[in-house]
């Protein structure tokens, strides 16, 4: 199994080629502990970025900012309900985390395809608006990180006078390679809408991560600070 963050397609292919296919999962302590599970027989979906279908006995909704269900292919916040989902947090007001009819608001975002596979887009609090359109950095990262010159990559929002906010891609390159912003965006254009493509590119030696291995986005944003000074 592999969980904790979006699994890069290149990593999944590497282990699959070694005869040890990984099974992406999505969940957390509150979810008992998983909500999406992907069977190893569907490596095609795993390498496309799917985190799996809903777990047994778990109900899933993807909703917009006002709680309306979004159609297949659109990104929405993940709401969960079922016997494995936590009933609350110690000393916390349930209304801060649950709807009146018992849906747990995870704060994570995803989209669903026609086969019922879910693709994580990141945390809702990481979303930014570029020209009035919602952009989820993790969704963009999952596509652009597959560029053959990229060893590691993160996307953060920076202020922009025309679009309000735009994406800044911070990349670590593989040895002996080079990369320009047009090359990176040409690579991602088939899978990402134009407004989701980053408008800036910064090359660094290493991405800052926290103790669990997740990207430290505040520190990454500092790498782009000189672009807005």
N, C-alpha and C positions, 0 to 999 in steps of 0.2 A: 504494500500500500504506500501511497505518497499523498501527503496532505500538509496543511500549514500555510500554503500559498499556492498561487497558480503554478502548475508544472510546465516548464518550457517544453515545447514539442521536441526540440533537439535532444533533451535529456530522456524523454520517453522513447524516442527512436533508438538511442544509444543502448538502453537496457533491453529493449525488445530484440535488437540485433544480437545481443549476447544470450538470448534465450531466457531472459528473466523479465517478462513484461510487467510493468507497474500498473497498479489499479488506483487511479485518482479518486479521491473522496473529498467531500466538503461536509464540515460539521463543526462541532465545538462542544465544550463541556455542557452547555445548555441544551444540546440537541441529542444527547444520549448514546453515543457522541457523534453520530453522523446523520446527515439529511439527504445527501446525494451519494450514490455509489455507482461506479462504472466497472462492469465486468471486463476482465482482461481479454475476452474474445472480441471486444470492440475497440481494438487499438486504433482503428481509423478515426473513431470519435475522440479518443484520448489525444491523438496527435493533432486533431483539429481544435483542441482546447477545451473539450467537454469535461465536466466534473462528474458526470453520471446522470442517471435517472433518480427519481425520488426513492427514498428508502421505504421499506415495508412499514405500513401503518402511519406514515407521515404524510400529512396534507401540505401542499405547497401552493402559494399564490405569489405572483409577481405584480406589484402595484405601483402606480405613479404617486406623485407627491400628495395627492388628495385621497388616496386609497382606492382608486379605480383599477381594476385588472387591466394589464397591458396585453396586446395581442402577441402571438408567437413572432419571434424575431426582434421584438422591442425590449429594451432594458428596463427593468423595474426592481424595486426593493423586494428582497425575499422575505415573505411572511410564512411562518410555519405553525402547524397545529397537530397535536397527536399525543399518544400516551408516553412517548419518550421525551417530549419537550418539557423543559423545566416549568414549574408553576410560578416561579418568581425568584427574586433576590432578597436575601436577608436584609431587613431594615430599609428596603427601597419601596417606593410607591409603585404598585403594579401598573397603574395607568401610564407610567413613563415608558413601559416596555411592551405592554399588551393592549390589544383592542378590547372593547367591551365584550365581544363574542369569543375571546380567547386566542386570537392570533398573536404569535410572538413576532415582534418587529425586529429583525436581526441587524439592520443597519448595513447589510451586504446587498450588492446588486448583481443581477444576472439576467440573461436572456434564455429563452427556450426555443428549440427547433421543433419541426413538425413531428419528430419521432419521440419527443418528450425528454431529450437530453438538455441539460442545463450548462450554460457557459458563464463562468463568473466574470464580472466586470469590475470588481473591487468594492471598496467601502463607499457608501453614499456620501460620507463627509469628505471624501477625496475628490468627488466630482467637481468639475468646474464648468463654467459657461463661456463658450467662445462664439461671439456673434449671436448670442441667444440660444445656442444649441448645447445640449448636455454632452460632456465628454468624461468618460471614466478612464483614468490613466492605465489601470491594469489591463483593460481590453486592448488599448493601443500597444502596450508593452508586449503582450502575448504575441502580437503579429510581428512587430518590428524586431524583437529579440531573435527571430529566426533568420535574420539577414546573415549571410555567410561571413561578413567581417566583424560581426558583433559577438563579443564574449559575454557581456552583461549590459543591461540597459534599464533605465528608469525614466519615467515621464512625470513632470510636475508642471503646475500652472504658474505662469508669470504674468504680471500686468501688461496690458497692451493698449495704446491710445485709440486704436481703431476697433479692435474686437473685444475690448474689455479684459479678456484673458486669452492667452494662447499657450500651447504646449511647448515645453522645453525638454528635449530628449538629452539625457546625460548617458553617454555610452563608454564602455570599456571595449577596446578593439582587440581582436586576435593578433598575435605576433605577425609582423610583416604585412599587415593590411592597412588600408586607408579608407576613409568614408567621408562623404559630403552629405549635406542635408538633402539636396535633390536626389541623390542616389538612394538614400534611406527612404524617402517618401515615394519614389518610383516603385520601390520594393513593396511598400504597404498599400499602394493605391488600389489594387484589385480587391482587397478585403476590408478597407477602411474608407469611410466617407471623407471627402476632402477636408471638411471642418475638423475632423479628428486628427489629421496629420500634424505633427509638430511644426512650429514655425522657427524654432531655434535648435541648434545642436551644439553640445559641449562634449569634448572628449576628455576623459579622466583616466587615471591609472587604476582606480578601484572605487567601487560604490560603497558608501557607508551603510552598514547593517547593524541591527540591534542584536541582543544576545540570543534571540530565537532564529536569527538568520534572515529576518524580514528587512526590507529596505527602510532605512531611516529617511523618510521623505523631507523632514525639516532640514537635515544636513544636505540632502541632494539639492534642495531649493537654493541653498547658499552657493552652490556651484554655478547657478544661473544668475545670481544677484548682480553681477557686473553688467549683465545685458539690460538691466532696468535702471541702473544708476543714473 
